[in-house]
Amino acid sequence: LVFAQLFTCPLRTSRREFAMATSGSASGGVEFAPEQRGGGGGSGGGGEGKEGGGGHSPAVRTDCTNAHFRGFVRQDEFWPEDSDQYKAGCGIENRKRPPPNEIPGDAFDRQRVICGFDQGLIERQVCLVLGTGGIGQDVALTLGRLGVGKIILVDRDVYDANNLTRQCLGSKADVGQRKVDVAARALREQHGLRSEVVAVHCDVVEEWPRIVELAREATVVFNGIDVGVMWDYCVNSLCKELGIPLVAGQSFGWKFMVEMYTGQTNQTCAFCSDSTNSSFAATQNDMTRKGGVLERLQSFLASRGPANAELGSELLAAFLSGDQQFRIAGGSLREEVVRCALARIGLPSLRHESLAADCLSFLKGYQQEATQRLLPGRISGLPDIAFVPRPAHADTRYIGSWICPCLGCAVMMVSNWAAWLTAPLMEDACAGEGQQPCRNLPQTITFNLDQGLTVEEQCGYEIGMPLARSDRTFVRDASHTNCAVCMAAAELEVEESLFFGCLPVFLAPVPGHVSALPASWALPAAGAPRAEGVARALARRQPLAHLGEEYANAVVPAMPALDWERQEAADVSATSAGAATCSLSGGLPADLAVLPMLKVPPSSAEAGLPSVLRGVASGVRSALVRADGRWWRLKGCGNRDEGFPVMAKGDKGELNVRGSCFQHTSDTELRMTELAENALRAAGLDCANRAVGSYRYASAPHWPLPKLERYCPVFETLGNARLGDHLLAGLLALLPHLAPEPTDGFAALRAAIAVGRGEGTDPAELWETHMVTSCGMLVADVAAELARAGAELCETAPPPAAQLVGTVPA
């Protein structure tokens, strides 16, 4: 960019003066010795533009993150001043501790050793790139080199000769071909190091449901399509509904502008400070000025026939379709939106005698009706968005475009997103939010290449003082209270909290293993295996003295059932270097499948890790977290945010580990959930939870009773059962009278429960409920507990179905 300015902008200094002024600036005026250049690690040097050694290059590897650096994020660590390394010299290697040894052929080594850079998090990202023009192609190229997991390219245009100067993924041989195909091929063959690339050739306005489905899969949206303000409104609203970040960019002439929005409900969006008024021309000036809407409408009516023709919905839809301001063509909702707009102003048609006033009222009504349909909660269900205005704009040739603003815009879009995702925390970035530190980037950056300055810098020079931080808008700024998009997103969040709760928790990755469900389960076979299983289960009634003196009064939950045995269980993660990995097909999302997740205090250092997830509490030991657009239950991921404390909870003071499950309890919950799901599916019902896998936490030396392994079963869930029990209690009581009983009388469900209890075996293998109570495990023997407390349980049968006729809504 500097080179382009130097040779094409009006010169303010001579090239010789410029060269003298910038010499040595890359290293801050310090001349580095050749052996000091480049990154650290075990390679012994070799900076950018120069490979060290000159020997045989190892095979390129793009799998090192999972194989060797699962969960690794380098932190800034310094040598103590009294250490031999510190005293040995003044180089960077004498001040900072070195990164881990470099793996030969690791393509992402230089990214991985950046402090705070979470390469694993980058590799789990799914990036939706809307538009593969000058900006979109360069965004895709940058993402491919970055190593994201998946890049989805969307465009409807073909490659033209005038695209070659700024669309970097095509060549002269590609002219006439579809842009998405050209870009996808170049990424796969040259620039994509590990990313899956998907090309989608479609019209984003008329095929809106396809865009919605792609956005549901994505973790970020890069918008480079220039269809108009209302297209931006639609994308912004969709990202706000899905809670994913939106990065937008545009360039023209010597300038480019980048915007970023987090998609979080309480944080600013693209239309907190912007308006849709310009798209609908719903102002008095737009109506009555020369060549305005009124004049164009009258000309349209004159060309359509009788001067006194009724200006109803059909004629108005035809006008909006052909007018240069609106160009609302096609779609299944256009006439419906027009009729609803007329209904909003209380008119069946516009009146000729008050045409100007009626038309202005109609356009305001049309704006209200259209924008209401585009709000979060409704935007994702639309069959198309062809009813939005798409005003004609000046052709690119009137302004011009070239590679530098396109490339600069694309790089800034990706770098801002990456910095928000995984940059080092900024101590004062969130002042005023009450949460420090955090990652907080400027919401908008506009750069003038002909000046070599951002707009903010240029304003500072012109007015004689730089802009203060308080004068700028940042991505974590609070949303405006009058923003319709943010208010609709907040309403969605409130509705969702009724099913999932709202007490926030933070979940951070910790060492351990993530396991998928086994291929099958089995109870111990008859004979010796069954006897061993019974002995193992019965042994849990006793304290764990065999593990050591400190375990003499410790117990684990004992259940009156045999343990389910895993058959061909798949381990999908490991902390050891070089461990094999496999994917969780149809199971956990990527963010939950890398390492076990554990609740941590909001103020802890772990809560600031790039891979930390924010969820909601579900009771004391569980959490619900949203990932990939769905909710997941982690049942045993920490006692509040205290980890896994040990407490005296037994009837006789026995010690229990709190906040986790154990292998036998975890496996039992997973298996019983599978059986219940199968039985309910056979009855035509949905199960609220679907078993998907489990965590086994690696014991830390500072944990109490570290020899006890902690587990956490993981489920996909439709809601918080504790809230559902309260909210739906009345409905559950009426359910037998509302839904017909299946023909098998729920026999499949009863059979599943029987199998889980081990029925059909010798009753002597099971023990009475009071035996479980003696180990300190609470039981649901309600009648006995009430009798012990001197209370009574009053039960009443539900009213006969005949009494409900006429009172239950259809």
N, C-alpha and C positions, 0 to 999 in steps of 0.2 A: 504493500500500500504506500509506504514511504517512497519507494522507487517510482511508482506511478505519479505521485504528487510532484516529485522532484523534476520529472521530465515533461509534465503536461500542465501543471498549474503555473500561473504567473509567478516568476521568481521574486522572492523577497530578499534572498541572500544568494551569493554566487555558489556554484556547486563546490568550488574549492573550499569556501568558508564552511559550507555544510559538512563536507567530509572531515574537515579539521575539528569541527564542533562535536561530531558524533564518534570520532575515533576512540576506541576503548570503552564506549558506553555500555557495550554488552556485558562487560565484566566489572562495571562500576569504576573504571579507570585503573584496575589492577591487572597486570599481565600475568596470566597463569602459565606455569610450566606445562609442557605437553603431557607429562604423566599425571598432572592434577586435573586435566580436563575430563569431562564426561561423568557418567554415573558411577556409583560405588558398586558394592557387591563383590562377588567372587570372580568377576571377569578380568580384574586387573586393568581397568581403564576402558577406553573405547567410547568417546563421546559421539554426539550427533555428527554425521558426515564423515566419520572415520571409524573403521572397525579395527579393534585391537588384535594383534597377533598375526593376522594375515594367513593363518593356517586354514585347514579344512573346516568349513562351516557346518555345525551340527544341524540335523533336521529341525525344521521349524515346529515348535510345539505351541498349541493354543489351549491345551487342557490343564495347564499347570495350576490354575486357580483351584479347581476341584481336587486335583491329585496331590498337591503339596501345600497349598495356602488357603485351605478352607477356613473362612472366617477371619483371615489375617487382614489387619489394617495397621500400617506402620505409624508409630507415634514419634514425636520429636523427643529423643532421649540424649542427654548430654553426659560426658565424662565428668566425674567429680574433679574438682580442682586439685585435690591431693593425689590423684591417680597418676601412675607412670605414663599413661597414654596422653594425659593432659600436659604433663611437663615435658614431653618429648618434642614438642614443636607448636607452631601456631596455625597449622593448616586445618582445614575443616575436619579431617580425620582425627585431629587432636582435640576437637571440641564436641563433635556429634558422634554418637555411637553408630556403627555401620549398619546397613540393612542386612537382611538374611542373604546367604550365599545365592548367587544367580544360578538358576537351572539352565544348563546348555540348551539353546534353541528357544527359550521362553520369549514369545513375541511381545508379551505385555510386561516384561520386567521393569522397564523405565517408568511405566505408569504405576506399577505396584509399589515402588519404593518412594513415591511422593507421599509425604506425611499427610495422613488423614484420608488418603485416596483408597476407596473400597472397590477394588477391581471386581470382586465377586458380586457386589451390588450392581455394578455397571453391567455385568454379564447376564444378570437376571432381568434386565429391562426389555420391554416390548414397546417399540417406538412407531407410532403411526405418523407418517409423513404425508400430509395433504398437499398435493401439488409437486410435480417434479420438473419445475422450470429452473430458472437460474438460481433461486434460493434453495428450493427443495432438493435438487440434485446435490448441491454442495453440502446441505445438511446430511443427506444420506451417506455421502462419501465420508464425512467426518465421523458419523456414527459407526460406519463400517470399520474404520481404523481404530475407533475407540474400543470396539469389541462387544457391542451390545448383543443381547440374545436374539432379537428378532427385529427386522425392519420391514414395515408394511408400506408400500408405495402406492399412492392413489393419484390418478390423473386421467384425463380423457383426450388430451391433445396428441398430435404427432410431431416428430422432430422436424424443424425447419432449418434452412441454411443460416438464417440470421440468429439462430440459437447457439451456434457453435462457439461464439466468442465468450459465452458466460455459463453455459451448461456443460460442466466438466466431465460428465460421464459418457458423452457421445462423440462420434467422429464424423467425418464427411460421408463415410459409407452408411451411416445410420439415418441420413436425411430421408424423410418419408415414412419412417417406422414409428410405432407407438412409443411415446416417451417412457412409460413405465417399463416396457420391455427392454428398451435400450439401457435404462438406468439399472434395472435388475441384473441384466447380463454383465454389465461392467462391474457391478459390486461382486457378483459371484466369481467372476474370472480374475479380477485384479485387486479390488479395494476391500472386499469383505474378508476379514481374517478368520472369523468364526461365526458370523451372524447368519441366521436363516433369513432369506429374502423372499418376500411375497409381493407380486405385482398385481394390482387391481385396476383394470381399465374400466372406468364407469363415470357417469354424470352424477356428481355429488348431490345436486339439488333434486333430481328426479329419482335417484336411487338412495334416498336418505336412510332407509332401514339398513342398508348394507354398511353405511358409514357408522351407524349406531352399533352394529355388531362388532365391527372392527375396533371401535373405541372401547367397547366393553373388555376386549382382550388386551388393550394397550395400558401401559403405565405412564405414558406421556404422549401428548399430541403436539406436533409441529405443524402449524398452519401457514402454508405459503401460497394458498389459492386466493386470487384477487377477483372475487365475484361481487363484492360490495359490502356495505356496512352490515346488512342483515344476514349475510352468510357468516360474518364474524360473530354476530349476535347468536346465531344458532350454535356455532362451535363452542363459544364461551358458555352458553347455557348447558350444553350437553356435558362439557367437562366439569362444570359446577355440580351437575346432578350426579355424575360418576365419581366425583372427588379426586380427579387426576389433574396434574399440572398441564397448562396450556402455554406454549411458546409460539409467538407470532412474529413475523418479520416482513418488511417490505423495503424496496430500494428504488431509487429514481435519480437519474443524473449523477450528481456527486454525493448523494446522501443515502443513508440507510437508517432504519429504525427497528429496534428490537423491543418486544414487550414480553413479559413473563408473569403468569398468574398461577398460584399454587393449587387452585381448585378446592381449597378448604372452605368450609361453610362460613366461618367467621372472618375470613381474610378477603381482601379487596379483589374485585373481578374487573374485566375489561370494560364493563358498562356501569361501574360505580360512578365514574366521572364523565362518561360519554353518553350520547343520546342517539336515538333512532329517528329524530325529527326530519333530518335531511333526506332520508330515504322515502318518506311519505309525503313530502311537500305540503304538510298540514299547517301552513302559516298563511296569514293574510297576504303577505308580500308574494309568496310563491303562487298564490291564487290569482291575484289581480294584476301583477306586473305584465309588461308587454311580453308576449310569448309564453305567458304563464299557463297554469293548469286550466283556468277558465277559458282562455282563448283557444287552447288546444281541444278542450272538450266541445266547445261550440263548433269548431271546424270539423271535428269528428261527427257530430250530430248532423251537420249539413250534408256530409257525404253519405249518410246512412238512410236518408229518406225524408219523410214528413217532419216539419219543424216542431210539431206538437206530439211527436212520438213519446210514449211513456218511458221514462228513464229508470227502469227497474233493474233488477239484479243481472239479467242476461245482457242488457246493453252496457251496463257499467263494467261487467266482466270483460266484454269485448274491448272497451276503451282501455282498461288497465292492461290488457294483453298487448296492445299495439303501441301504447304511448311510450316515448323515449324515457320518461321519468320512472316508469314502473316495470314495463316489459314482463308482466306476470303471465307467462305462457304455459299452457298445459297444466298437468297436475289434477288430482282428484278432489281437491278441497277449495279451489278458487271460487267457484260460484257459491259454495256453502259459506265461506268467509265473507263474501260480499253480502249475502242475505243476512247474516248475523250482524254485520256492520250497520245495515239499514235498520235492523231491529233495535240496535243500541240507540239510534237517534229517533226511534219511534215513527219512521216513515216507510211506507211500502215502496216508494220511488222518489226521485228528486223532482222538485217542482220547477217549472220553467220560469215562473214569475219571481222566484227567489233562488235562482240557480247558484249564484256565487256563495251565498250563505249556506245553502243545503249541501253543496259540494264540499265546502270546507268542513262542515259537520260530519259528512260521510267519511272523508279522509281521516279525520280524527278518530271516528268510530272504527274504521278499518285498521288503523294503527293499533288501537286498543285491543281489538279482536285478534289480530295477527300476533302481537307480542305476548298476549296471554297464552296463546297456544304454544308458544315457543319457550315457555318458562320451564325450569327444572321440574320434573314430575310428569310433564306432558310431552316435552320435546322428543323423548326417546320412543314414544308410541305413534308418532306421525307416519303416515304412508309415504309422504313426500313433503318438501318445503317449497314447492314451486309457487305457492301463493305469496311469497315475500317479494317486495320490490327489488329490482336489480337495475338501478339507474345506469345509463350508458356513461362511460368515462373516456377520457382522451386516449387515443391510441398511443402505444409505447413510443412510436416514432416521434411524437411531438415533444417528448421529454428525453428519451434516450436511455440506454441501459448498457452496462459493461461489466466485466468480470469482477473488478475490485469491490464495488459496493455489494454485489451479490455474494461473493466469497466472504467478505468481511461480515456481512449480516448473518450468513449461515454459521460461521465459526463462533460469532458472539451468541447466537441462539443456543448452540450446543454447549458452549462453555458456561453460560449462565445457568442452564439447567444442571449441568454436571456439578457446578459449584454449589448450587442449592441442594443437590443430592448428597454430595460427599466431600465438600471442602472442609478444611479445618474450621472449628468453631470460632466465631468472632465475639470477643468479650463484651463489646458495647453495641452489638448489632440489634439487640431487641430491647434496648432501653425504653421504658414506657410500657412494655408488655409484662414486666415482672418476671420474665424468664431469661436468665442469662447463663451461659452464652448460647448462641444459636447461629444458624446460617440465614442471612438476610441480604438479598440482592436488590439493587434498584429495579423498580418495576419497569421503567422505560429508559432506554438509552438511544439517543439520536446522535449520529456522527456525521460531521461535514468533512468529507475527504478533501475538498478544495481548501479548507482552512486547517486541516489537521487537528481539529478540536471537536469535542462533543458540544452539543448545543448549550449545556450547562456551563462548560468552560468558556465558551464564546460570550455568553451573557455576563459571566463574571468579569471578563476582560472589558466588555463594553460599558458596564455600569460601575466598574472600579472596585467591585468586591465579589468574592466568590460566594456561591450559594451555600448556605448552611445545610447541615443534614436534615434539619427540621423542615426545610423548604422543598425537600424531594419526597417522592412516594416510593415505598419499598414493598416487596412482595408480601411481607407479613403484616402490613398495615391492616387495621380493622376495616371490614366492609362498611359501606355507607348505610345508614339506617333507612334511607329512602330508596335504595336500589331494589327494584322489583325482582331481579334475578337472585340476588343474595337472600332476600326475604323468602322467596319460594324454596330455595335450597335449605334455609333454616327450618321451614315448616316440614320439609321432608325428613330432616334430621330429628325433629321432635317426634314425628310419627314413628320413625325407626327406633327411637329410644324406648318407645312403649313395648317393643318386642325384645330389645337387646340390652336395655339399661343405658346409663349415662355416666357412671362413676369411672373416670379415666384411669388406666394403668399403662405402664410402659414395659415392653417386653424386649429383652436384649438377647442376642445369641450367646450361648455359653458352650463349653466343650461337652461332647457326648455323641450319641448316635441317634439317627432318625431311621426308623424301620417302617416299611410298608406292611400292609396286612399279609399274612401268610397265604400260600396257595390254598390251604385247607386247614381245618382244625380237627382234633380228635381227642376223645377221652381215653384214659389208660385202658389198654386191652385187659381182658379177663385174665386172672391168674396172678403171676408175680408182678407184672407192671401195675395192675390194679391195686394190689396190696401195698406196693411201694408208694403209689399215689395217695392212698388212704393214710399211710403212716406220715407222709410229708405234710398233708393237710392237718392231721391231728396234732402234729408237733408244734404247730403255730399257736396252740393254746398255752404253751409254756414260754417263759422269758427266754431271751437269747443268750444265756450265760456262756454257751459254747463259743461265742465270738470274742469273749474277753470280759474282764472284770467290770468295765464301765457299761456293759450290756446286760449285767445280771438282773436288772429291773426293767429292761426294755422289752417291748412286745410289738408285734406287727398285727394288722387286722387278720382275724381268722374267720373264714366263711364256711358254713356247713355244706360244702360242695367240693367235688374233685376239680383239680386244675385242668384247664384246657391246654392241650399241647399243640404248639405250632408245627406245621408241616411245611418245610421249604420257605421259611421266613426270609424276606428280602431286606438286607441292610442297605440303606440308600445314602448313608453318610458315615464318615469316620474321621477322627481327629489325627490319625497317624498319617505320615507322609506316604504317598503312593498308593493309598487305599483305593480299591476299585469302587466305582459308583454306578448307580443305575437310576433311571427316572421313575417318578411315582406316576405312572400312567393312570389317569382318572382319579388320582389321590390328592396329595397336598399341593398347594401352589408353591412356586419356587421360593418365595420369601420365608416359608415355613419349613422347607425341606432341606435346608443347608445344615443347620445346627439346631439343637433344642433351644427353645425360647423360654426365658425365665423372667418373672416380674422383678423389676428393679425400682428403687426410689426415684421419683422424678428429678430430684436434685443431685443424683449420683452422676459420676463420670460416665457410667455405662449408658445412662439415658441419653447422652449426647452422641453415641456411636451412630454412624451413618445407617447401619442396618437395623436400628431399633424400630419397633413397631408400636403404634399406639392403639390400644384396645379398650375394652370396658370390663369392669370386674363382674364376675358371676359367682356370687358367694365369696367365701374367704380364700379358697385355694385354686379357683378356676378363673379363666378369662375368656372373653370372646374377642376375636380380631377379624377385621374385614380385609380380604385379599382377593384379587382377581374378581372383584364384584360380588363375592359371596362371603358368608360368615362361617367362622371356624371356632369350635370350642376346644380349649386346652384344659383338660380336667386334671389338675395337679401340677401347675406351673409356678408354685410358690405361695406361701402363706402371706396374703396381702403382698407387701413388698419386702418381707423379712427373710426371704429365702425358704429354707427348710428347718425351722427351729425344732427343738425337742421340748416337749411339755409333759408334765405329769397329769395325764387325763384319765387314767384307768380308775376303776372303783377302789383299788388298793394302792393307788399312787404309782401305777406302772407308767413308764416313760413311753411316749409315742412321738414319732417323727410327724410333724404337721406340714401341710401344704403340698404333699405329693401322693401319688399312688405307688403301688409296688407291683412287681411283675405279675403276680397271680391275680391281684385285683384289677390291674390294667387289662390283662388278657381276657379276664372274665367279662369286663364291661364291653370290650370290643366285640367279643363273640356273641354275647347276648343282644347287643345292638344289631348285629347282622341278622340274627334269627328273628328279632322283632320286625326289622325292616322287610325281610322276606315274607313274613306272615301278613303284615299289613298291606304289602304290595299285592298279595294274592287276594286280599279282601277289597282291593280298589282304593286303598287309603295311602297317604303319604306318611312316612316316618319323620319325626322332628329332627332326628339325628342320623347321620350316616358315618359309620366307622371308616377311617382312612389310614390310620397308622399310629405310631407311638414314639415317644422320646425315652431314651435312657440317659440320664445325666451322668457325666463323669464326676466322681466324688472329688471334692476339693479337700485338702488337708485341714483347713480351718473349720469344716462343717462338723457339727456334733454328730456322733455315731456314724463316722464316715464309711464304715463297712456295710451299712445298709444301702442298697442301691435304690435310687429314686426313679420312678417312672411317671409318665404323663400320657395317657391315651388322647388321641386327637380325633375330632369328629367334624364333619360339615354339619351345620345346624341351621334350623329355621327360626330360632329364637332362644331367649333365655328361659329355660324351663321354670325357674323360680318365679319370674314375672308372669309367665303363661299360666302357671297354676292358679294365680290370683285373678288374673284378668279373664280367664276362660272357665273359671269354676262353674259359673251359672250355665254356660253353654254345654259344658260336659255333663251336667246334671240332666239337661234336656236332650242330649244327643241320642239316647235310645229311642226317644219319641220322634226324632226328626229324621234319622237315617234308618232304613230297613236293615234288620240283622241279616248277615250273609247266610246263604243256604247251608253252609257247613257249621253254622252256629259258632263261628270263631274257633273251629276245631284246630285249624292250622296254628293259630296263636297259642292255644292251650298245649298243643304238641311241642311247640318250640320251647315253651316254658318248662315243660316236663323234661325235655332233653337237657336243658341247661341245669336243672336240679339233679340230674343223674337218676331220675326215677326208673324203676325197673331193676335196680340193683338191690343188694342186701341193705335193709334199713340200718343195720348196725354200723354201716360205713359212715353214716351221718350222725351229727350230734344235736342235742336240743338247743333251743334258742338261748336258754340261760347260760349255757357254756360259753357262747359267744360274748354274752354280757360280762362274764367274769374276766375276759381279756381286755375289757375297756372299750369295746366297740358298741356304739349305740345301735339299737335295733328298732324296727317298726312294730313291735308288739304293743300296740296302743292299749288294748284292753288291760293287759297285765300291768303296764306302767300306771294307768289311771287307777286301777284297783289298789296298787301299792300307795298311791298318793291320796286315797280316800275319795276320789272323784268318780263321777259316772259319765258314761258316754251315751248320749241320746241320739239315736238314729231314726230318721223318718224316711219312709219310702217315697219316691217321686209320685206326683199325681198321675192317675190313669190317663192314658193317651186320649181317651174320649173327652176329658175335660179341657184338653189343649186345642181341640179343633176350633178354628176361627180366631185363635189368639196368636198363633205362630205365623209370622210373615211368610208369604210364599217365597 
